[in-house]
Amino acid sequence: MALCLLIGCGALLWILLFAGRKQETVLEFAMFNGSNWDVAIQDSYPVIDDAIRKFEEEHPGVRVRYVSGIPKGDYPEWLSERMLMGKTPDVMMVLDSEFSRLVELGMLEDLDPWMEMDQDFDPEAYYETALMSGHIMGGQYALPMETVPYLMFVNKTLLNQENIPIPEEDYTFADLYDICRKVTKDTDGDGIPDQFGIYKYSWLDAAWANGAVMFSDDGRTCNFTSTQLLYAIRFVKSLDALNQNQRVTQETFDSGKVAFMPLSFAEYRTYKSYPYKIKKYTSFQWDCISMPKGPYGDNVSLVDSLNVGISSRSRHKELAWEFLKLLTSDEEIQMKIFEYTPAASVLRSVTESQEAEAIIRETLDGTEKMIDGAFISKVIDNGRIKPKFASYQEAVQLADGEILKLFDEDTDLDNAMRLIQRKVQNFIDK
């Protein structure tokens, strides 16, 4: 009798334990290790771990699980394998290169219904540019978690040596050209220029800032013959001609011999802070300003965002939505993103806060001017986002290869761009 009672109690205990396990809900989160912006960071997990801890405290019986150590380069293949195995994560980071493919395959949940029925969700809390980065094919399929605008790096030491003031925020193509013309020179007397105006400034940078629109929203048509684009290409070609066939490299820039270079906000924060500042730009003082504006545009630059979406196959969509909201719209978590990553927060209230400015100030020495939240916000607000259609990257690479050839040729640009227009359109139509 006692033995039966003991067996019965043991069985009851196992039943209770098993029932307890069955009640626990596991939410799978897919992420990659490191920075989305290809800069070094100390650790990419503290923010996610803090978000998970907060979420699990607010949702008893729910556990969020992720696989660590997946490099960004391996992430698309890893995610595809999970999908083929029928183990698609409930919530996932979405790379730009994979976004349209995932939507076309029906793998991402349309978030518009969730946004509309959730009275606690405020889309106006996000920067509109960042929010639109998750909008594709007429719907919102992801929300931004981090955002990074592009800026113009200025070698203050070089400009001071040449008695040239740093350009104002609303400077133009003509202003930039004038400065580059003045600083490009032979400094060692061998008859060959060894000091230059600009490095890595592309026709795409100029196109954004001159109001050029190269593709329709759906990606079915392209326009490489517009007045805005032709002007931008001519401008960049004129800058390149100042170098007198001398090749400007990253090493040239790093040695302090170049006045300007575009870079991302993530690079700004990384190379302004210890220890990367010591390893990179210590021979000269530098700062950042907005990009120059063309006659048909504004001081506009590209804005990139890291997006997060929900699997359309998730069995826990309500919980997935709550976790997605926490990652992207919770001010506490977004402040941690600003602190632990080199990106800006997607929330205006965080990026423009005194706490965020204090985080940036901690990385600077007392002689350096700080980029404040108002300036960052202005650049993000004015920014442009890349088209999201599937073949965009390949189409731009095709155009880039053809346009770069024109820099070494004395050819009629209008005719050349009509040929490029035809090549890119043929590629899109395939």
Stockholm file with secondary structure:
# STOCKHOLM 1.0

chainA/1-430         MALCLLIGCGALLWILLFAGRKQETVLEFAMFNGSNWDVAIQDSYPVIDDAIRKFEEEHPGVRVRYVSGIPKGDYPEWLSERMLMGKTPDVMMVLDSEFSRLVELGMLEDLDPWMEMDQDFDPEAYYETALMSGHIMGGQYALPMETVPYLMFVNKTLLNQENIPIPEEDYTFADLYDICRKVTKDTDGDGIPDQFGIYKYSWLDAAWANGAVMFSDDGRTCNFTSTQLLYAIRFVKSLDALNQNQRVTQETFDSGKVAFMPLSFAEYRTYKSYPYKIKKYTSFQWDCISMPKGPYGDNVSLVDSLNVGISSRSRHKELAWEFLKLLTSDEEIQMKIFEYTPAASVLRSVTESQEAEAIIRETLDGTEKMIDGAFISKVIDNGRIKPKFASYQEAVQLADGEILKLFDEDTDLDNAMRLIQRKVQNFIDK
#=GR chainA/1-430 SS CHHHHHHHHHHHHHHHHHHHHHHCEEEEEECCBSCTTSCCCSCSSHHHHHHHHHHHHHSTTEEEEECCCCBGGGHHHHHHHHHHTTCCCSEEEECHHHHHHHHHTTCBCCCHHHHHHCTTCCGGGBCHHHHHTTEETTEECCEEEEEEEEEEEEEHHHHHHTTCCCCCTTCBHHHHHHHHHHHCBCSSSSSSCCBEEESSCCHHHHHHHTTCCCBCTTSSCBCCCCHHHHHHHHHHHHHHHTTTTCCCCHHHHHTTCEEEEEEEHHHHHHHTSTTHHHHSCCSSCEEEECCCBCTTSCSCCBEEEEEEEEBTTCSCHHHHHHHHHHHHHCHHHHHHHHHHSSSBCSBHHHHTSHHHHHHHHTTSCTTSCCCCHHHHHHHHHHCBCCCCSTTHHHHHHHHHHHHHHHTTCCCCHHHHHHHHHHHHHHHHHC
#=GC SS_cons         CHHHHHHHHHHHHHHHHHHHHHHCEEEEEECCBSCTTSCCCSCSSHHHHHHHHHHHHHSTTEEEEECCCCBGGGHHHHHHHHHHTTCCCSEEEECHHHHHHHHHTTCBCCCHHHHHHCTTCCGGGBCHHHHHTTEETTEECCEEEEEEEEEEEEEHHHHHHTTCCCCCTTCBHHHHHHHHHHHCBCSSSSSSCCBEEESSCCHHHHHHHTTCCCBCTTSSCBCCCCHHHHHHHHHHHHHHHTTTTCCCCHHHHHTTCEEEEEEEHHHHHHHTSTTHHHHSCCSSCEEEECCCBCTTSCSCCBEEEEEEEEBTTCSCHHHHHHHHHHHHHCHHHHHHHHHHSSSBCSBHHHHTSHHHHHHHHTTSCTTSCCCCHHHHHHHHHHCBCCCCSTTHHHHHHHHHHHHHHHTTCCCCHHHHHHHHHHHHHHHHHC
//
